Amino acid sequence: MSVTPDFIKKQFEFTNHIRDPDNNAAPPEIEDRRMAIYRELFYNNLESFVGDTCPIFRSLVEEDYWQKLIRGFFITHRCHSPLFLDICKEFIDYLQQERKADKEDLPFMLELVHYEWVELALHIAEDTIDYHLIDPNGDLLNNVPIISPVAWPLSYTYPVHKISEDFQPAKENTEPTFLVVFRNRSLDVDFLEITPVTARLLELVMQDVAQEYTGREILETIAQELGHENPEVIISAGMDIMQDLQASGVLLGTAKT
């Protein structure tokens, strides 16, 4: 049986105290004044970064609740990424997979925190666009439309983009809220609230790039799914939608032929 070296035991003693000082004693040979520096530095950095990433959620909860939430994350979660910018994604994983629900939780907490994290994720996304493969003036209807790699179609059961101190829904919507959040040409993150039909269009654009389906073929699929008696109406309306999406930067153009 292997024996844990003393220096590793000491590391665990040190880090366990930093994570949970109320239940883990500090190494006796280190004076508390020094340990306090580490306790405050680690916790305050974590608390500040998560709070800055989800400021709306932070503003909606009481201070004691917030500190308890962050302390629980700090104590129990083990991050799988060493990157500081991934902390909030780790926080979401903790909320979704590890933490037990609390009666004081806001009903829309998980969705709101995710929505707020998306803004950071798109700001730092390293996806690049190969404009050599894209025709920005291409015919969206008769060629293959291309969606920006930094445009994320999303759906939520709460209208997360409207939540504020003055609007806190107690129940889920009867219909999903569809959004597309994207990094625009000015490198700012923006969003559009979209219809279910537009959400389906974007879903098919993302799925069908490899199959090289044209905009017309995608819209014909939607018309068939809707059971519309006049597919040309859907195709005409869909063409307007695609042009608006391209003007916003969600669609980039078409694949070069």
GROMACS elastic network, one bead per residue, 0.5 to 0.9 nm:
[ bonds ]
;  ai    aj funct       b0    kb
    3     6     6  0.89347   500
    4     7     6  0.84223   500
    4     8     6  0.66914   500
    4     9     6  0.67764   500
    5     8     6  0.55106   500
    5     9     6  0.65053   500
    5    10     6  0.88141   500
    6     9     6  0.50005   500
    6    10     6  0.61442   500
    6    11     6  0.86484   500
    7    11     6  0.62306   500
    7    12     6  0.87641   500
    8    12     6  0.62896   500
    8    13     6  0.85318   500
    9    12     6  0.51898   500
    9    13     6  0.61690   500
    9    14     6  0.85979   500
   10    14     6  0.60748   500
   10    15     6  0.86342   500
   10    27     6  0.73947   500
   11    14     6  0.50384   500
   11    15     6  0.61291   500
   11    16     6  0.83630   500
   12    15     6  0.51778   500
   12    16     6  0.57222   500
   12    17     6  0.83131   500
   13    16     6  0.53199   500
   13    17     6  0.62670   500
   13    18     6  0.87959   500
   13    24     6  0.76508   500
   13    25     6  0.76730   500
   13    26     6  0.68110   500
   13    27     6  0.63629   500
   14    17     6  0.54445   500
   14    18     6  0.65045   500
   14    19     6  0.89387   500
   14    24     6  0.89482   500
   14    25     6  0.85698   500
   14    26     6  0.62524   500
   14    27     6  0.61929   500
   14    35     6  0.87290   500
   15    19     6  0.61587   500
   15    20     6  0.85218   500
   15    26     6  0.88948   500
   16    19     6  0.51703   500
   16    20     6  0.59856   500
   16    21     6  0.74049   500
   16    23     6  0.87064   500
   16    24     6  0.61709   500
   16    25     6  0.82772   500
   16    26     6  0.83117   500
   16    75     6  0.80967   500
   17    20     6  0.51805   500
   17    22     6  0.78336   500
   17    23     6  0.75375   500
   17    25     6  0.58124   500
   17    26     6  0.54225   500
   17    27     6  0.81943   500
   17    35     6  0.88329   500
   17    39     6  0.80340   500
   18    21     6  0.57650   500
   18    24     6  0.83397   500
   18    26     6  0.80416   500
   18    35     6  0.78978   500
   18    36     6  0.86289   500
   18    38     6  0.68369   500
   18    40     6  0.85006   500
   18    42     6  0.76485   500
   18    43     6  0.81074   500
   18    75     6  0.88516   500
   19    24     6  0.85242   500
   19    39     6  0.75831   500
   19    42     6  0.84677   500
   19    43     6  0.78398   500
   19    71     6  0.78062   500
   19    74     6  0.59273   500
   19    75     6  0.50515   500
   19    76     6  0.84977   500
   20    23     6  0.57881   500
   20    24     6  0.60476   500
   20    25     6  0.88484   500
   20    71     6  0.78868   500
   20    72     6  0.89369   500
   20    74     6  0.80376   500
   20    75     6  0.58651   500
   21    24     6  0.51751   500
   21    25     6  0.64579   500
   21    26     6  0.74095   500
   21    39     6  0.79809   500
   22    25     6  0.76416   500
   25    28     6  0.79524   500
   26    29     6  0.84674   500
   26    30     6  0.73692   500
   26    31     6  0.86494   500
   26    32     6  0.77622   500
   26    35     6  0.74533   500
   27    30     6  0.57616   500
   27    31     6  0.84322   500
   27    35     6  0.89030   500
   28    31     6  0.72989   500
   28    32     6  0.88425   500
   30    33     6  0.84048   500
   30    34     6  0.68618   500
   30    35     6  0.68621   500
   31    34     6  0.56696   500
   31    35     6  0.65528   500
   31    36     6  0.88467   500
   32    36     6  0.58947   500
   32    37     6  0.86981   500
   33    36     6  0.52599   500
   33    37     6  0.68663   500
   34    37     6  0.54393   500
   34    38     6  0.70785   500
   35    38     6  0.52919   500
   35    39     6  0.61880   500
   35    40     6  0.86743   500
   36    40     6  0.60246   500
   36    41     6  0.82824   500
   37    40     6  0.54429   500
   37    41     6  0.59367   500
   37    42     6  0.85790   500
   38    41     6  0.50560   500
   38    42     6  0.60059   500
   38    43     6  0.83038   500
   39    42     6  0.57623   500
   39    43     6  0.61820   500
   39    44     6  0.82904   500
   40    43     6  0.53536   500
   40    44     6  0.55827   500
   40    45     6  0.81526   500
   41    44     6  0.54273   500
   41    45     6  0.60587   500
   41    46     6  0.85743   500
   42    45     6  0.54448   500
   42    46     6  0.63042   500
   42    47     6  0.86817   500
   43    46     6  0.51680   500
   43    47     6  0.60114   500
   43    48     6  0.84190   500
   43    70     6  0.85052   500
   43    71     6  0.79085   500
   43    74     6  0.75610   500
   44    47     6  0.50653   500
   44    48     6  0.58575   500
   44    49     6  0.84240   500
   45    48     6  0.52001   500
   45    49     6  0.61032   500
   45    50     6  0.86451   500
   46    49     6  0.53550   500
   46    50     6  0.62733   500
   46    51     6  0.84881   500
   46    70     6  0.79550   500
   46    74     6  0.79713   500
   46    87     6  0.78546   500
   47    50     6  0.54509   500
   47    51     6  0.60248   500
   47    52     6  0.85280   500
   47    67     6  0.79835   500
   47    70     6  0.62848   500
   47    71     6  0.84668   500
   48    51     6  0.51072   500
   48    52     6  0.59945   500
   48    53     6  0.85661   500
   49    52     6  0.51302   500
   49    53     6  0.62054   500
   49    54     6  0.87983   500
   49    84     6  0.88280   500
   49    85     6  0.86557   500
   49    87     6  0.78410   500
   49    88     6  0.77226   500
   50    53     6  0.51439   500
   50    54     6  0.63543   500
   50    55     6  0.83616   500
   50    58     6  0.88187   500
   50    70     6  0.83335   500
   50    87     6  0.72669   500
   50    88     6  0.57058   500
   50    91     6  0.77287   500
   51    54     6  0.53398   500
   51    55     6  0.55201   500
   51    56     6  0.87484   500
   51    57     6  0.81974   500
   51    58     6  0.58956   500
   51    59     6  0.89147   500
   52    55     6  0.53872   500
   52    58     6  0.83661   500
   53    56     6  0.89295   500
   53    88     6  0.70272   500
   53   113     6  0.85145   500
   53   116     6  0.65662   500
   53   117     6  0.61698   500
   53   119     6  0.83634   500
   53   120     6  0.69138   500
   54    57     6  0.56378   500
   54    58     6  0.62354   500
   54    59     6  0.88153   500
   54    88     6  0.85431   500
   54   112     6  0.81210   500
   54   113     6  0.59503   500
   54   114     6  0.85599   500
   54   115     6  0.85617   500
   54   116     6  0.52445   500
   54   117     6  0.66051   500
   55    59     6  0.60893   500
   55    60     6  0.87645   500
   55   116     6  0.79407   500
   56    59     6  0.51613   500
   56    60     6  0.65161   500
   56   112     6  0.82146   500
   56   113     6  0.85351   500
   56   116     6  0.79403   500
   56   163     6  0.78995   500
   56   164     6  0.66146   500
   56   165     6  0.81414   500
   57    60     6  0.52408   500
   57    61     6  0.68314   500
   57   109     6  0.72478   500
   57   112     6  0.68384   500
   57   113     6  0.66465   500
   57   116     6  0.84500   500
   57   163     6  0.88746   500
   57   164     6  0.83508   500
   58    61     6  0.58523   500
   58    62     6  0.83008   500
   58    63     6  0.86822   500
   58    66     6  0.71729   500
   59    62     6  0.79758   500
   59   164     6  0.85107   500
   59   165     6  0.75326   500
   60   106     6  0.87198   500
   60   164     6  0.76086   500
   60   165     6  0.61997   500
   60   168     6  0.88829   500
   61    64     6  0.84528   500
   61    65     6  0.65485   500
   61    66     6  0.64072   500
   61   105     6  0.87659   500
   61   106     6  0.82952   500
   62    65     6  0.53236   500
   62    66     6  0.62224   500
   62    67     6  0.87744   500
   63    66     6  0.50911   500
   63    67     6  0.61791   500
   63    68     6  0.85481   500
   64    67     6  0.52712   500
   64    68     6  0.61266   500
   64    69     6  0.85524   500
   65    68     6  0.51636   500
   65    69     6  0.61126   500
   65    70     6  0.87382   500
   65   104     6  0.81019   500
   65   105     6  0.89376   500
   66    69     6  0.50627   500
   66    70     6  0.62554   500
   66    71     6  0.85189   500
   67    70     6  0.52278   500
   67    71     6  0.59645   500
   67    72     6  0.84487   500
   68    71     6  0.51201   500
   68    72     6  0.60550   500
   68    73     6  0.86258   500
   69    72     6  0.52330   500
   69    73     6  0.63746   500
   69    74     6  0.87460   500
   70    73     6  0.50321   500
   70    74     6  0.61332   500
   70    75     6  0.85935   500
   70    91     6  0.86956   500
   71    75     6  0.60328   500
   71    76     6  0.85786   500
   72    75     6  0.51506   500
   72    76     6  0.60538   500
   72    77     6  0.79096   500
   72    99     6  0.81381   500
   73    76     6  0.56266   500
   73    77     6  0.54184   500
   73    78     6  0.87424   500
   73    91     6  0.68566   500
   73    94     6  0.66457   500
   73    95     6  0.82621   500
   73    99     6  0.81353   500
   74    77     6  0.61230   500
   74    78     6  0.82938   500
   75    78     6  0.85182   500
   76    94     6  0.85688   500
   76    98     6  0.84175   500
   76    99     6  0.88200   500
   77    90     6  0.80865   500
   77    91     6  0.82192   500
   77    93     6  0.88718   500
   77    94     6  0.63463   500
   77    98     6  0.78129   500
   78    90     6  0.84539   500
   78    94     6  0.89382   500
   79    82     6  0.72903   500
   79    86     6  0.88441   500
   79    87     6  0.77138   500
   79    90     6  0.61782   500
   79    91     6  0.88295   500
   80    90     6  0.76953   500
   81    84     6  0.81350   500
   81    86     6  0.65594   500
   81    87     6  0.79531   500
   81    90     6  0.80399   500
   82    85     6  0.88618   500
   82    86     6  0.77208   500
   82    87     6  0.86488   500
   83    86     6  0.54198   500
   83    87     6  0.72389   500
   84    87     6  0.56090   500
   84    88     6  0.87201   500
   85    88     6  0.71544   500
   85    89     6  0.83466   500
   85   120     6  0.84167   500
   85   121     6  0.85465   500
   85   124     6  0.83983   500
   86    89     6  0.53312   500
   86    90     6  0.63380   500
   86    91     6  0.87171   500
   86   121     6  0.85835   500
   87    90     6  0.50202   500
   87    91     6  0.61749   500
   87    92     6  0.87817   500
   88    92     6  0.62882   500
   88    93     6  0.86353   500
   88   113     6  0.88240   500
   88   114     6  0.89654   500
   88   117     6  0.66528   500
   88   120     6  0.89237   500
   89    92     6  0.50559   500
   89    93     6  0.63341   500
   89    94     6  0.86680   500
   89   114     6  0.82033   500
   89   117     6  0.70854   500
   89   121     6  0.86284   500
   90    94     6  0.62165   500
   90    95     6  0.87265   500
   91    94     6  0.50062   500
   91    95     6  0.62949   500
   91    96     6  0.86562   500
   92    95     6  0.50723   500
   92    96     6  0.60672   500
   92    97     6  0.83679   500
   92   110     6  0.74350   500
   92   113     6  0.71628   500
   92   114     6  0.67440   500
   92   117     6  0.85045   500
   93    96     6  0.51752   500
   93    97     6  0.57182   500
   93    98     6  0.74187   500
   94    97     6  0.54656   500
   94    98     6  0.50013   500
   94    99     6  0.59603   500
   95    98     6  0.61164   500
   95    99     6  0.52205   500
   95   100     6  0.79473   500
   95   101     6  0.84589   500
   95   110     6  0.70523   500
   96    99     6  0.68931   500
   96   100     6  0.88317   500
   96   110     6  0.71323   500
   97   100     6  0.84938   500
   99   102     6  0.88185   500
  101   104     6  0.85046   500
  101   105     6  0.69271   500
  102   105     6  0.53404   500
  102   106     6  0.89697   500
  103   106     6  0.83890   500
  104   107     6  0.89364   500
  105   108     6  0.83090   500
  105   109     6  0.68182   500
  106   109     6  0.51807   500
  106   110     6  0.85928   500
  106   168     6  0.86477   500
  106   170     6  0.81785   500
  107   110     6  0.79143   500
  107   111     6  0.89197   500
  107   169     6  0.80877   500
  107   170     6  0.65382   500
  107   171     6  0.73169   500
  107   172     6  0.83850   500
  108   111     6  0.55694   500
  108   112     6  0.60058   500
  108   113     6  0.85608   500
  108   157     6  0.84271   500
  108   158     6  0.65469   500
  108   160     6  0.77588   500
  108   168     6  0.83737   500
  108   169     6  0.77429   500
  108   170     6  0.79897   500
  108   171     6  0.83295   500
  108   172     6  0.80451   500
  109   112     6  0.52553   500
  109   113     6  0.60650   500
  109   114     6  0.84862   500
  110   113     6  0.54195   500
  110   114     6  0.62017   500
  110   115     6  0.86746   500
  111   114     6  0.50986   500
  111   115     6  0.60969   500
  111   116     6  0.86408   500
  111   156     6  0.67011   500
  111   157     6  0.79581   500
  111   158     6  0.73482   500
  111   160     6  0.68780   500
  112   115     6  0.50543   500
  112   116     6  0.61817   500
  112   117     6  0.85438   500
  112   158     6  0.83356   500
  112   159     6  0.88624   500
  112   160     6  0.54840   500
  112   161     6  0.81152   500
  112   163     6  0.79943   500
  113   116     6  0.51798   500
  113   117     6  0.61168   500
  113   118     6  0.87055   500
  114   117     6  0.50450   500
  114   118     6  0.62793   500
  115   118     6  0.52139   500
  115   119     6  0.71893   500
  115   154     6  0.88689   500
  115   156     6  0.89209   500
  115   160     6  0.69199   500
  115   161     6  0.78048   500
  116   119     6  0.57159   500
  116   120     6  0.73901   500
  116   160     6  0.88786   500
  116   161     6  0.89759   500
  117   120     6  0.53565   500
  117   121     6  0.62142   500
  117   122     6  0.87396   500
  118   122     6  0.60701   500
  118   123     6  0.84573   500
  118   152     6  0.86854   500
  118   181     6  0.77330   500
  119   122     6  0.53616   500
  119   123     6  0.61922   500
  119   124     6  0.88559   500
  119   181     6  0.77360   500
  119   182     6  0.83704   500
  119   183     6  0.86914   500
  119   189     6  0.62246   500
  119   190     6  0.81932   500
  120   123     6  0.50134   500
  120   124     6  0.63540   500
  120   125     6  0.84233   500
  120   189     6  0.85739   500
  121   124     6  0.54691   500
  121   125     6  0.58295   500
  122   126     6  0.85412   500
  122   150     6  0.62496   500
  122   151     6  0.81315   500
  122   152     6  0.86306   500
  122   181     6  0.82930   500
  122   182     6  0.69579   500
  122   183     6  0.63293   500
  122   189     6  0.68773   500
  123   126     6  0.87584   500
  123   150     6  0.88727   500
  123   183     6  0.69956   500
  123   187     6  0.75130   500
  123   188     6  0.73688   500
  123   189     6  0.66170   500
  125   128     6  0.87408   500
  125   150     6  0.71919   500
  126   150     6  0.88482   500
  127   149     6  0.62603   500
  127   150     6  0.68207   500
  128   149     6  0.75064   500
  128   150     6  0.86249   500
  129   132     6  0.87508   500
  129   133     6  0.88252   500
  129   134     6  0.88429   500
  129   148     6  0.75307   500
  129   149     6  0.72923   500
  130   133     6  0.58620   500
  130   134     6  0.71654   500
  131   135     6  0.75276   500
  131   136     6  0.84220   500
  131   252     6  0.88519   500
  132   135     6  0.78767   500
  132   256     6  0.81497   500
  133   254     6  0.85230   500
  133   255     6  0.60211   500
  133   256     6  0.55343   500
  133   257     6  0.86785   500
  134   137     6  0.88420   500
  134   138     6  0.82175   500
  134   146     6  0.76277   500
  134   252     6  0.73101   500
  134   253     6  0.62416   500
  134   254     6  0.55798   500
  134   256     6  0.52843   500
  135   138     6  0.50961   500
  135   139     6  0.87369   500
  135   252     6  0.79905   500
  135   253     6  0.55365   500
  135   254     6  0.52360   500
  135   255     6  0.60686   500
  135   256     6  0.54563   500
  135   257     6  0.87646   500
  136   139     6  0.88913   500
  136   246     6  0.87072   500
  136   252     6  0.60412   500
  136   254     6  0.64488   500
  136   255     6  0.87776   500
  137   140     6  0.85201   500
  137   253     6  0.63008   500
  137   254     6  0.76152   500
  138   141     6  0.88111   500
  138   142     6  0.85927   500
  138   143     6  0.69577   500
  138   144     6  0.86848   500
  138   145     6  0.83775   500
  138   253     6  0.58340   500
  138   254     6  0.52164   500
  138   255     6  0.77599   500
  138   256     6  0.77875   500
  139   142     6  0.55892   500
  139   143     6  0.55913   500
  139   144     6  0.82479   500
  139   145     6  0.82915   500
  139   215     6  0.85993   500
  139   253     6  0.78655   500
  139   254     6  0.69018   500
  140   143     6  0.54954   500
  140   144     6  0.66091   500
  140   145     6  0.55276   500
  140   146     6  0.88486   500
  140   214     6  0.74149   500
  140   215     6  0.56252   500
  140   216     6  0.80403   500
  140   239     6  0.73323   500
  140   242     6  0.71435   500
  140   243     6  0.77483   500
  140   253     6  0.67952   500
  140   254     6  0.61754   500
  141   144     6  0.76989   500
  141   145     6  0.78790   500
  141   214     6  0.62684   500
  141   217     6  0.82358   500
  141   218     6  0.89729   500
  141   219     6  0.86875   500
  141   235     6  0.84118   500
  141   238     6  0.88784   500
  141   239     6  0.65442   500
  141   242     6  0.86192   500
  142   145     6  0.88738   500
  142   214     6  0.54675   500
  142   215     6  0.60175   500
  142   216     6  0.60166   500
  142   217     6  0.83636   500
  143   212     6  0.82721   500
  143   213     6  0.76735   500
  143   215     6  0.62949   500
  143   216     6  0.80986   500
  143   254     6  0.60697   500
  143   255     6  0.70297   500
  143   256     6  0.84001   500
  143   257     6  0.82308   500
  144   205     6  0.82500   500
  144   208     6  0.86290   500
  144   209     6  0.70072   500
  144   212     6  0.57345   500
  144   213     6  0.57382   500
  144   215     6  0.59587   500
  144   216     6  0.89204   500
  144   253     6  0.83295   500
  144   254     6  0.51380   500
  144   255     6  0.54952   500
  144   256     6  0.83609   500
  145   205     6  0.66512   500
  145   209     6  0.77312   500
  145   212     6  0.86631   500
  145   213     6  0.82884   500
  145   214     6  0.66863   500
  145   215     6  0.61016   500
  145   242     6  0.84992   500
  145   251     6  0.70413   500
  145   252     6  0.76157   500
  145   253     6  0.57810   500
  145   255     6  0.64529   500
  146   149     6  0.89634   500
  146   205     6  0.69426   500
  146   206     6  0.77858   500
  146   209     6  0.71911   500
  146   250     6  0.88038   500
  146   251     6  0.57084   500
  146   252     6  0.56816   500
  146   253     6  0.56840   500
  146   254     6  0.52500   500
  146   255     6  0.63760   500
  147   150     6  0.84207   500
  147   151     6  0.70473   500
  147   202     6  0.76874   500
  147   205     6  0.69016   500
  147   206     6  0.67517   500
  147   246     6  0.86021   500
  147   249     6  0.85565   500
  147   250     6  0.59260   500
  147   252     6  0.58371   500
  147   253     6  0.77359   500
  147   254     6  0.86953   500
  148   151     6  0.53061   500
  148   152     6  0.85138   500
  148   182     6  0.80778   500
  148   183     6  0.86596   500
  148   249     6  0.72375   500
  148   250     6  0.55534   500
  148   251     6  0.56447   500
  148   252     6  0.58774   500
  149   152     6  0.77237   500
  149   182     6  0.87181   500
  149   250     6  0.87338   500
  150   181     6  0.81962   500
  150   182     6  0.55079   500
  150   183     6  0.56918   500
  150   184     6  0.83607   500
  150   250     6  0.80667   500
  151   180     6  0.65128   500
  151   181     6  0.56964   500
  151   183     6  0.65160   500
  151   184     6  0.86254   500
  151   249     6  0.83219   500
  151   250     6  0.57121   500
  151   251     6  0.83125   500
  152   179     6  0.82377   500
  152   180     6  0.54243   500
  152   181     6  0.52806   500
  152   182     6  0.60930   500
  152   250     6  0.87085   500
  153   178     6  0.73933   500
  153   179     6  0.58374   500
  153   181     6  0.64398   500
  153   182     6  0.84934   500
  153   199     6  0.67793   500
  153   202     6  0.71230   500
  153   203     6  0.76204   500
  154   177     6  0.82502   500
  154   178     6  0.58533   500
  154   179     6  0.52105   500
  154   180     6  0.58608   500
  154   181     6  0.75115   500
  154   199     6  0.81633   500
  155   158     6  0.88230   500
  155   176     6  0.62010   500
  155   177     6  0.54408   500
  155   179     6  0.61514   500
  155   180     6  0.85234   500
  155   199     6  0.85435   500
  156   159     6  0.68381   500
  156   160     6  0.72695   500
  156   172     6  0.89571   500
  156   173     6  0.89441   500
  156   176     6  0.56035   500
  156   177     6  0.51075   500
  156   178     6  0.66151   500
  156   179     6  0.82458   500
  157   160     6  0.83821   500
  157   171     6  0.89362   500
  157   172     6  0.53671   500
  157   173     6  0.57673   500
  157   174     6  0.79010   500
  157   175     6  0.71256   500
  157   177     6  0.60278   500
  157   178     6  0.89392   500
  158   161     6  0.86433   500
  158   163     6  0.87121   500
  158   169     6  0.75020   500
  158   171     6  0.77445   500
  158   172     6  0.52250   500
  158   173     6  0.57683   500
  158   175     6  0.89012   500
  158   176     6  0.71229   500
  158   177     6  0.64255   500
  159   162     6  0.57391   500
  159   163     6  0.68455   500
  159   169     6  0.82538   500
  159   172     6  0.83816   500
  159   173     6  0.75421   500
  159   176     6  0.81176   500
  159   177     6  0.56561   500
  159   178     6  0.85742   500
  160   163     6  0.53387   500
  160   164     6  0.88958   500
  160   177     6  0.80965   500
  161   164     6  0.86795   500
  161   179     6  0.86040   500
  161   191     6  0.87815   500
  161   193     6  0.85919   500
  162   167     6  0.70590   500
  162   168     6  0.85894   500
  163   166     6  0.76397   500
  163   167     6  0.52281   500
  163   168     6  0.56479   500
  163   169     6  0.76019   500
  164   167     6  0.50105   500
  164   168     6  0.63622   500
  165   168     6  0.67155   500
  169   172     6  0.73391   500
  169   173     6  0.86983   500
  171   174     6  0.89213   500
  172   175     6  0.82851   500
  172   176     6  0.84544   500
  173   176     6  0.63796   500
  173   177     6  0.77319   500
  176   196     6  0.83794   500
  177   193     6  0.76790   500
  177   194     6  0.80893   500
  177   195     6  0.83417   500
  177   196     6  0.84857   500
  178   192     6  0.86131   500
  178   193     6  0.59955   500
  178   194     6  0.54563   500
  178   195     6  0.64365   500
  178   196     6  0.66526   500
  178   198     6  0.87463   500
  178   199     6  0.65708   500
  179   191     6  0.66999   500
  179   192     6  0.56199   500
  179   194     6  0.54755   500
  179   195     6  0.82976   500
  179   199     6  0.77331   500
  180   190     6  0.85067   500
  180   191     6  0.55492   500
  180   192     6  0.53867   500
  180   193     6  0.66077   500
  180   194     6  0.70372   500
  180   199     6  0.80229   500
  180   202     6  0.89975   500
  180   250     6  0.80647   500
  181   189     6  0.70455   500
  181   190     6  0.58001   500
  181   192     6  0.65611   500
  181   193     6  0.87725   500
  181   250     6  0.85865   500
  182   188     6  0.82505   500
  182   189     6  0.55411   500
  182   190     6  0.55006   500
  182   191     6  0.60308   500
  182   192     6  0.85067   500
  182   249     6  0.78132   500
  182   250     6  0.65780   500
  183   186     6  0.78133   500
  183   187     6  0.55036   500
  183   188     6  0.54299   500
  183   190     6  0.62089   500
  183   191     6  0.85568   500
  183   249     6  0.78588   500
  183   250     6  0.82454   500
  184   187     6  0.51785   500
  184   188     6  0.55552   500
  184   189     6  0.62014   500
  184   190     6  0.68263   500
  184   248     6  0.71538   500
  184   249     6  0.56146   500
  184   250     6  0.76625   500
  185   188     6  0.73999   500
  185   248     6  0.85941   500
  185   249     6  0.66475   500
  186   189     6  0.86936   500
  192   248     6  0.89898   500
  194   197     6  0.80581   500
  194   198     6  0.59510   500
  194   199     6  0.64770   500
  195   198     6  0.51719   500
  195   199     6  0.61970   500
  195   200     6  0.86157   500
  196   200     6  0.61397   500
  196   201     6  0.85654   500
  197   200     6  0.50527   500
  197   201     6  0.61523   500
  197   202     6  0.87318   500
  197   222     6  0.76787   500
  197   238     6  0.87189   500
  198   202     6  0.62348   500
  198   203     6  0.85029   500
  198   238     6  0.79795   500
  198   241     6  0.72888   500
  198   242     6  0.86649   500
  199   202     6  0.52385   500
  199   203     6  0.61522   500
  199   204     6  0.87149   500
  200   204     6  0.62042   500
  200   205     6  0.85676   500
  200   222     6  0.76007   500
  201   204     6  0.52364   500
  201   205     6  0.61836   500
  201   206     6  0.87011   500
  201   215     6  0.89984   500
  201   218     6  0.70441   500
  201   219     6  0.72322   500
  201   222     6  0.73965   500
  201   238     6  0.81800   500
  201   242     6  0.87316   500
  202   206     6  0.61485   500
  202   207     6  0.85156   500
  203   206     6  0.52733   500
  203   207     6  0.61956   500
  203   208     6  0.85161   500
  204   208     6  0.56761   500
  204   209     6  0.84167   500
  204   213     6  0.89907   500
  204   218     6  0.65916   500
  205   208     6  0.53155   500
  205   209     6  0.62407   500
  205   213     6  0.80910   500
  205   214     6  0.88171   500
  205   215     6  0.79893   500
  205   218     6  0.73589   500
  206   209     6  0.60775   500
  206   210     6  0.87813   500
  207   210     6  0.72898   500
  207   211     6  0.80992   500
  208   211     6  0.50028   500
  208   212     6  0.59431   500
  208   213     6  0.58106   500
  208   214     6  0.86777   500
  208   218     6  0.82979   500
  209   213     6  0.66761   500
  209   214     6  0.88487   500
  209   255     6  0.86816   500
  210   213     6  0.81376   500
  212   255     6  0.85130   500
  213   216     6  0.79994   500
  213   217     6  0.58928   500
  213   218     6  0.65066   500
  214   217     6  0.51742   500
  214   218     6  0.63111   500
  214   219     6  0.86662   500
  214   254     6  0.89495   500
  215   218     6  0.51052   500
  215   219     6  0.61661   500
  215   220     6  0.85316   500
  215   235     6  0.86610   500
  215   238     6  0.85425   500
  215   239     6  0.79084   500
  215   242     6  0.84936   500
  216   219     6  0.51138   500
  216   220     6  0.60295   500
  216   221     6  0.85804   500
  216   235     6  0.66254   500
  216   238     6  0.86846   500
  216   239     6  0.83472   500
  217   220     6  0.50052   500
  217   221     6  0.62424   500
  217   222     6  0.87722   500
  218   221     6  0.51191   500
  218   222     6  0.64762   500
  218   223     6  0.87928   500
  218   235     6  0.89745   500
  219   223     6  0.61401   500
  219   224     6  0.85371   500
  219   231     6  0.82021   500
  219   234     6  0.67552   500
  219   235     6  0.54972   500
  219   238     6  0.65079   500
  219   239     6  0.84710   500
  220   224     6  0.61435   500
  220   225     6  0.85900   500
  220   231     6  0.64771   500
  220   232     6  0.83218   500
  220   234     6  0.77280   500
  220   235     6  0.68264   500
  221   224     6  0.51036   500
  221   225     6  0.61970   500
  221   226     6  0.86521   500
  222   226     6  0.61263   500
  222   227     6  0.84691   500
  222   228     6  0.88776   500
  222   231     6  0.87553   500
  222   234     6  0.78375   500
  222   235     6  0.88826   500
  223   226     6  0.50980   500
  223   227     6  0.60410   500
  223   228     6  0.54636   500
  223   229     6  0.83008   500
  223   230     6  0.80317   500
  223   231     6  0.53565   500
  223   232     6  0.84635   500
  223   233     6  0.86763   500
  223   234     6  0.59885   500
  223   235     6  0.77416   500
  224   228     6  0.64906   500
  224   229     6  0.87889   500
  224   231     6  0.75482   500
  225   228     6  0.79284   500
  226   229     6  0.89766   500
  227   230     6  0.88410   500
  227   231     6  0.86417   500
  228   231     6  0.59800   500
  228   233     6  0.85114   500
  228   234     6  0.78226   500
  229   233     6  0.89777   500
  230   233     6  0.58142   500
  230   234     6  0.74416   500
  231   234     6  0.52533   500
  231   235     6  0.62263   500
  231   236     6  0.86599   500
  232   236     6  0.59631   500
  232   237     6  0.84596   500
  233   236     6  0.52339   500
  233   237     6  0.61995   500
  233   238     6  0.83768   500
  234   237     6  0.51624   500
  234   238     6  0.57607   500
  234   239     6  0.84248   500
  235   239     6  0.60569   500
  235   240     6  0.87539   500
  236   239     6  0.52020   500
  236   240     6  0.66512   500
  236   241     6  0.88836   500
  237   240     6  0.52323   500
  237   241     6  0.63882   500
  237   242     6  0.88309   500
  238   242     6  0.61676   500
  238   243     6  0.86028   500
  239   242     6  0.51329   500
  239   243     6  0.62427   500
  239   244     6  0.86824   500
  240   243     6  0.51644   500
  240   244     6  0.62701   500
  240   245     6  0.86543   500
  241   244     6  0.51372   500
  241   245     6  0.61796   500
  241   246     6  0.86480   500
  242   246     6  0.61405   500
  242   247     6  0.85834   500
  242   251     6  0.72850   500
  243   246     6  0.50862   500
  243   247     6  0.61797   500
  243   248     6  0.86935   500
  243   251     6  0.82412   500
  244   247     6  0.50292   500
  244   248     6  0.63088   500
  244   249     6  0.87260   500
  244   250     6  0.87624   500
  244   251     6  0.87390   500
  245   248     6  0.51273   500
  245   249     6  0.62744   500
  245   250     6  0.51806   500
  245   251     6  0.55200   500
  245   252     6  0.85723   500
  246   250     6  0.55918   500
  246   252     6  0.57588   500
  246   253     6  0.66755   500
  247   250     6  0.76951   500
  247   251     6  0.77825   500
  247   252     6  0.86005   500
  248   251     6  0.76359   500
  249   252     6  0.60935   500
  251   254     6  0.83470   500
  254   257     6  0.87691   500
